[in-house]
Amino acid sequence: MAVTRALDLFDAYVNDKLPKDEGYIISSFFNTNTAYSIYEIVSYSGVKTIYLNDTGLTFQTNGNKLHVLVEPASYPSKAVEPFVRPEREQIPLRFSELEIITAKNQSKIMISKEPMMSFSSFTILKPTGVNFALVFYRLPDLYTSLAVFFEKTLNKEAGIPQADAKKGAQKIAEIVESKMNFKSDFG
């Protein structure tokens, strides 16, 4: 039987297959008219409770959130800091807080240098349209799986050339592994 590396978050919730000890959730927010894309990666552990509400799934636990923003070359407000862009195009970060990779086609992949901590609870919004929310299980090849996933979605969904998608995906996986990996301070 094949090992499942990821499932749709809401299907996993309905089927009682959400990991409560630790997991990673990736949500996407695609612009319907352009390749402008936002991804949020949340790592969590030690869940007290999970409940469904009108807007999404709320996890009663701490979480670390990493933002990834893909900006197409044709984006008209390139000079505007991401935290002050229109609501559907913003992430809560400044350029100085982002690793920025410029692709061959002049699109940009912007990745948080540091995750943001959510204390006590966080909510994952229900995806609409082509957006998704996936839960990745903590398996030995987790970071490789995340890199492969992001390479494909950056290339196919966000229009990033293959070599640059691979470079961006590797950087995302590296930051997730080094800054969001559940290593305890006590051993």
JOURTA-V815191 format. One record per backbone hydrogen bond with DSSP energy under -1.0 kcal/mol. NH is the residue of the N-H (numbers start at 1). CO is the residue of the C=O. If there is no record, write none. Layout:
BEGIN
nh:NH co:CO
nh:NH co:CO
END
This chain:
BEGIN
nh:7 co:135
nh:9 co:133
nh:12 co:8
nh:13 co:9
nh:14 co:10
nh:15 co:11
nh:16 co:13
nh:17 co:12
nh:23 co:44
nh:24 co:136
nh:25 co:42
nh:26 co:134
nh:27 co:40
nh:28 co:132
nh:29 co:38
nh:31 co:36
nh:37 co:70
nh:38 co:29
nh:39 co:68
nh:40 co:27
nh:41 co:66
nh:42 co:25
nh:43 co:64
nh:44 co:23
nh:46 co:21
nh:47 co:20
nh:48 co:60
nh:51 co:58
nh:53 co:56
nh:57 co:124
nh:58 co:51
nh:59 co:122
nh:60 co:49
nh:61 co:59
nh:63 co:118
nh:64 co:43
nh:65 co:116
nh:66 co:41
nh:68 co:39
nh:69 co:110
nh:70 co:37
nh:71 co:108
nh:75 co:72
nh:80 co:77
nh:84 co:81
nh:89 co:86
nh:90 co:87
nh:93 co:91
nh:97 co:94
nh:98 co:95
nh:99 co:111
nh:101 co:109
nh:103 co:107
nh:106 co:103
nh:108 co:71
nh:109 co:101
nh:110 co:69
nh:111 co:99
nh:112 co:67
nh:113 co:97
nh:116 co:65
nh:118 co:63
nh:121 co:119
nh:122 co:59
nh:124 co:57
nh:126 co:55
nh:131 co:128
nh:134 co:26
nh:135 co:7
nh:136 co:24
nh:137 co:5
nh:139 co:137
nh:142 co:139
nh:145 co:141
nh:146 co:142
nh:147 co:143
nh:148 co:144
nh:149 co:145
nh:150 co:146
nh:151 co:147
nh:152 co:148
nh:153 co:149
nh:154 co:150
nh:155 co:151
nh:156 co:152
nh:157 co:153
nh:158 co:153
nh:160 co:154
nh:165 co:161
nh:166 co:162
nh:167 co:163
nh:168 co:164
nh:169 co:165
nh:170 co:166
nh:171 co:167
nh:172 co:168
nh:173 co:169
nh:174 co:170
nh:175 co:171
nh:176 co:172
nh:177 co:173
nh:178 co:174
nh:179 co:175
nh:180 co:176
END
